Amino acid sequence: MRGKGVVWTGRVLSGLVTLFLLMDAAMKLVRAKPAVEGTVQLGYPEGVVFGLGLLLLICTLLYIIPRTAVLGAILLTGYLGGAVATQVRVGNPLFSHVLFAVYVGIVVWGGLFLRDRRVRESVLGRA
């Protein structure tokens, strides 16, 4: 798997998922009404919204920095796993709600796989 096309595809995927995650983090940090209401509807107290936004911002920033991208992807996987667990706990529909965070995680790792040679080599077992 070589070529500028592969790397650029990974950058585009990573860029799109990064924009989505940064928007989500920003909405939580400014305590936008939809973010607060959504968090409360999921059973969390209003006071955790800012902390969740800050955590998401830090994980996303680590993801976009090439030297820390793998750490960022790992941390985002944990964050998204919490989102899956929350959706399961409240009994939301599988494909539209529960698995949405899984879809985001696939794009996170897919983008990183395509843009980072070291990740591709690690996964494919090539040196």
Backbone bond lengths (Angstrom), bond angles and torsions (degrees), N, CA, C in turn:
res aa  C-N    CA-C-N  psi(-1)  N-CA   C-N-CA  omega(-1)  CA-C   N-CA-C  phi
1 M - - - 1.450 - - 1.528 108.35 -
2 R 1.296 115.89 104.04 1.452 120.21 -176.88 1.508 109.48 -137.36
3 G 1.312 113.34 169.37 1.446 118.96 171.39 1.503 113.61 111.94
4 K 1.325 111.94 156.40 1.454 118.98 -179.76 1.524 111.98 -67.13
5 G 1.333 116.81 -30.51 1.462 120.14 179.88 1.517 112.57 -61.73
6 V 1.343 115.73 -41.05 1.464 120.74 179.26 1.522 109.91 -64.04
7 V 1.316 115.72 -47.41 1.467 120.46 -178.84 1.529 110.39 -63.50
8 W 1.320 117.17 -43.59 1.469 119.94 -179.56 1.526 111.88 -67.50
9 T 1.311 117.40 -35.23 1.462 120.04 175.11 1.527 109.69 -61.75
10 G 1.323 116.32 -42.93 1.461 120.81 177.23 1.516 112.24 -63.28
11 R 1.322 116.49 -40.14 1.467 120.06 178.46 1.520 111.18 -65.29
12 V 1.328 116.62 -40.69 1.470 119.93 179.32 1.526 110.38 -65.50
13 L 1.338 116.86 -46.90 1.465 119.81 177.90 1.527 111.03 -59.85
14 S 1.333 116.25 -45.84 1.467 120.26 178.98 1.521 110.97 -63.19
15 G 1.329 116.83 -39.50 1.458 120.60 179.17 1.517 112.30 -63.68
16 L 1.327 116.40 -43.28 1.468 120.08 -179.78 1.523 111.72 -64.99
17 V 1.340 116.31 -46.12 1.464 118.57 -179.46 1.527 110.28 -68.03
18 T 1.335 117.03 -33.36 1.465 120.57 177.48 1.522 110.75 -64.72
19 L 1.321 117.18 -44.28 1.473 119.93 177.82 1.524 111.23 -59.57
20 F 1.331 116.30 -42.91 1.460 120.40 178.50 1.533 111.06 -61.72
21 L 1.327 116.50 -47.07 1.464 120.15 -177.87 1.526 111.82 -67.84
22 L 1.334 117.27 -37.97 1.469 119.80 177.44 1.524 111.47 -65.96
23 M 1.323 116.91 -37.64 1.468 120.11 176.35 1.522 110.53 -64.06
24 D 1.323 116.62 -44.25 1.458 120.81 177.99 1.528 110.60 -61.03
25 A 1.334 116.38 -44.83 1.466 120.46 179.21 1.527 110.57 -62.43
26 A 1.330 117.14 -44.86 1.471 120.88 -179.16 1.520 111.42 -61.41
27 M 1.330 116.54 -41.72 1.472 119.47 179.27 1.521 110.98 -62.38
28 K 1.320 116.34 -36.34 1.466 119.60 178.16 1.531 111.04 -73.07
29 L 1.326 117.10 -40.30 1.462 120.69 -178.42 1.526 112.60 -64.74
30 V 1.323 116.88 -36.95 1.472 119.97 178.84 1.523 111.50 -89.69
31 R 1.327 114.97 2.09 1.472 122.09 179.84 1.528 111.49 55.35
32 A 1.326 115.62 47.32 1.458 120.81 176.93 1.525 109.07 -59.51
33 K 1.310 115.60 143.25 1.464 121.28 -174.83 1.533 112.83 -52.60
34 P 1.356 119.46 -46.63 1.476 118.05 179.51 1.530 113.13 -61.87
35 A 1.320 117.19 -36.60 1.468 120.33 179.90 1.521 110.73 -67.65
36 V 1.313 116.53 -43.35 1.462 120.58 -179.94 1.528 110.25 -66.52
37 E 1.327 116.70 -47.40 1.465 120.24 -179.17 1.528 111.27 -61.94
38 G 1.337 117.01 -42.55 1.457 120.41 179.49 1.517 112.34 -63.00
39 T 1.320 115.96 -40.73 1.461 120.43 -179.89 1.533 110.56 -66.83
40 V 1.303 116.62 -42.44 1.470 121.09 179.03 1.533 110.30 -65.59
41 Q 1.335 117.31 -40.12 1.471 120.63 178.53 1.531 111.68 -62.98
42 L 1.316 116.26 -26.22 1.459 120.19 178.40 1.528 112.31 -84.49
43 G 1.329 116.73 1.46 1.453 120.65 174.58 1.508 115.80 96.92
44 Y 1.328 117.78 9.37 1.456 120.95 178.85 1.524 110.24 -98.64
45 P 1.324 117.22 148.92 1.463 118.88 176.57 1.526 110.75 -69.83
46 E 1.306 115.88 151.43 1.457 122.22 -178.56 1.535 111.92 -56.95
47 G 1.302 116.79 -31.19 1.452 121.66 -175.79 1.518 115.50 -67.54
48 V 1.327 118.96 -12.49 1.464 120.14 -178.72 1.527 113.00 -90.89
49 V 1.326 117.26 -7.57 1.466 120.87 -174.37 1.531 111.18 -60.22
50 F 1.316 117.92 -47.56 1.466 120.70 -179.01 1.527 110.98 -61.11
51 G 1.319 117.14 -45.24 1.463 121.47 179.96 1.525 112.36 -61.59
52 L 1.327 116.54 -40.60 1.463 119.81 176.81 1.528 110.76 -63.82
53 G 1.314 116.26 -40.56 1.463 120.54 178.35 1.521 112.06 -64.47
54 L 1.331 116.48 -42.21 1.456 120.88 178.93 1.532 111.00 -64.69
55 L 1.320 116.28 -43.31 1.461 121.14 177.52 1.528 110.87 -60.70
56 L 1.322 116.67 -45.68 1.460 120.89 179.36 1.523 111.00 -63.90
57 L 1.315 117.33 -39.65 1.466 120.96 178.55 1.532 110.74 -61.95
58 I 1.317 116.84 -46.60 1.464 120.88 -179.41 1.532 110.72 -62.51
59 C 1.316 117.38 -46.15 1.470 120.77 179.66 1.525 111.00 -61.50
60 T 1.332 116.44 -41.42 1.469 120.86 -178.52 1.523 110.93 -68.55
61 L 1.329 117.24 -40.99 1.464 119.80 177.58 1.521 111.18 -63.00
62 L 1.324 117.21 -39.66 1.462 120.01 176.10 1.528 110.80 -62.74
63 Y 1.326 116.79 -35.56 1.461 122.04 -179.96 1.530 112.50 -66.34
64 I 1.311 117.58 -35.51 1.469 118.82 -175.37 1.530 113.33 -85.63
65 I 1.315 117.94 -12.39 1.466 121.41 176.91 1.529 107.41 -86.74
66 P 1.335 118.15 119.58 1.468 119.89 -174.86 1.534 114.93 -51.64
67 R 1.315 118.43 -41.54 1.477 120.56 -177.51 1.527 112.81 -67.81
68 T 1.326 117.70 -26.16 1.464 121.28 -176.77 1.524 112.24 -115.37
69 A 1.332 117.08 13.17 1.463 121.02 -174.16 1.530 112.77 -61.58
70 V 1.312 117.60 -40.26 1.464 119.80 -179.91 1.523 110.10 -66.29
71 L 1.322 117.23 -44.82 1.467 120.26 176.11 1.531 109.93 -58.79
72 G 1.319 117.39 -44.68 1.463 120.75 178.16 1.517 112.12 -59.75
73 A 1.332 117.01 -41.98 1.467 120.46 178.99 1.529 111.09 -64.98
74 I 1.319 116.32 -39.84 1.474 120.02 177.63 1.523 110.36 -63.17
75 L 1.330 116.70 -46.31 1.465 120.40 -179.80 1.532 111.35 -65.89
76 L 1.329 116.93 -38.84 1.476 119.74 176.65 1.530 110.56 -64.33
77 T 1.322 116.92 -35.44 1.462 120.17 177.14 1.526 110.39 -61.28
78 G 1.320 116.37 -42.35 1.461 119.94 176.90 1.520 111.84 -64.38
79 Y 1.332 116.71 -44.08 1.467 121.61 178.94 1.529 109.91 -60.68
80 L 1.322 116.10 -45.86 1.464 120.12 -179.10 1.528 111.23 -68.72
81 G 1.326 116.95 -31.60 1.463 120.25 174.94 1.521 111.25 -62.07
82 G 1.331 116.12 -37.72 1.465 119.91 175.46 1.518 111.34 -64.27
83 A 1.325 116.42 -35.77 1.464 120.03 177.72 1.534 110.63 -66.06
84 V 1.324 116.46 -40.72 1.465 120.37 177.27 1.531 109.72 -61.71
85 A 1.324 116.21 -47.54 1.467 120.55 -178.99 1.530 111.12 -59.88
86 T 1.324 116.20 -39.97 1.464 120.11 179.31 1.524 110.89 -64.10
87 Q 1.324 116.35 -44.59 1.471 119.74 -179.45 1.526 111.47 -64.77
88 V 1.328 117.10 -37.47 1.467 120.80 176.80 1.526 109.62 -65.14
89 R 1.333 116.12 -44.06 1.467 121.11 -177.61 1.516 112.85 -59.09
90 V 1.342 116.82 -38.33 1.469 119.26 -178.25 1.522 112.43 -88.89
91 G 1.331 117.10 -2.23 1.460 120.20 174.64 1.521 115.25 78.13
92 N 1.322 117.40 29.13 1.466 120.29 179.02 1.530 110.70 -74.46
93 P 1.341 116.56 161.90 1.473 120.88 -178.60 1.529 112.41 -61.48
94 L 1.331 115.70 145.77 1.453 122.22 -173.65 1.525 113.88 -62.77
95 F 1.323 118.49 -60.82 1.460 120.76 -169.61 1.522 113.89 -74.88
96 S 1.321 118.21 -32.13 1.466 120.04 -177.04 1.524 113.17 -89.09
97 H 1.309 118.53 -30.36 1.458 121.04 -174.77 1.531 112.67 -115.80
98 V 1.322 116.22 -57.61 1.466 120.50 -174.51 1.528 110.91 -60.58
99 L 1.315 117.53 -47.10 1.464 120.70 -174.90 1.522 113.76 -86.00
100 F 1.328 118.74 -3.92 1.464 119.88 -179.63 1.527 111.34 -57.46
101 A 1.319 116.90 -43.80 1.468 120.05 179.14 1.521 110.89 -65.99
102 V 1.318 117.68 -31.02 1.472 120.81 175.86 1.522 109.25 -65.86
103 Y 1.325 117.04 -42.67 1.468 120.72 178.22 1.531 110.36 -60.18
104 V 1.328 116.49 -42.82 1.468 120.41 178.62 1.527 109.63 -62.82
105 G 1.322 116.88 -43.12 1.460 121.11 178.85 1.526 112.65 -61.93
106 I 1.312 116.92 -37.35 1.469 120.66 177.32 1.522 110.29 -62.99
107 V 1.329 117.31 -40.55 1.460 120.50 178.53 1.531 110.25 -68.78
108 V 1.339 117.24 -39.69 1.468 121.08 176.87 1.535 109.81 -55.91
109 W 1.326 116.45 -54.21 1.465 120.47 -176.88 1.518 112.11 -72.79
110 G 1.327 118.02 -35.99 1.458 120.54 177.45 1.516 111.82 -62.46
111 G 1.328 116.11 -44.50 1.463 119.88 177.68 1.512 111.83 -62.66
112 L 1.332 116.42 -42.30 1.466 120.26 179.47 1.531 110.84 -66.26
113 F 1.319 116.91 -41.29 1.463 121.61 178.40 1.530 110.78 -58.06
114 L 1.310 116.49 -44.45 1.463 120.32 -176.69 1.523 113.03 -75.24
115 R 1.328 117.37 -31.55 1.472 119.14 -175.52 1.525 114.22 -91.74
116 D 1.332 117.73 -15.63 1.467 120.79 -173.63 1.531 110.29 -120.12
117 R 1.312 115.95 110.85 1.461 122.63 -179.45 1.527 111.75 -56.89
118 R 1.332 117.46 -40.27 1.475 120.87 -177.95 1.522 111.39 -61.81
119 V 1.330 116.62 -38.83 1.465 120.26 178.91 1.526 109.76 -67.65
120 R 1.328 116.87 -44.00 1.466 120.40 177.78 1.520 110.88 -59.11
121 E 1.331 117.00 -45.69 1.470 120.44 179.63 1.519 111.59 -63.56
122 S 1.305 116.59 -38.77 1.466 120.63 179.09 1.524 110.98 -65.04
123 V 1.310 116.72 -43.32 1.456 121.31 -177.89 1.529 111.03 -72.96
124 L 1.313 116.22 -41.88 1.470 120.61 -176.06 1.521 113.23 -86.74
125 G 1.341 117.21 -7.91 1.456 121.40 176.23 1.514 114.25 74.99
126 R 1.300 116.56 28.60 1.474 119.99 179.23 1.518 109.26 -110.61
127 A 1.307 115.41 147.83 1.469 119.59 178.40 1.495 111.81 -104.22
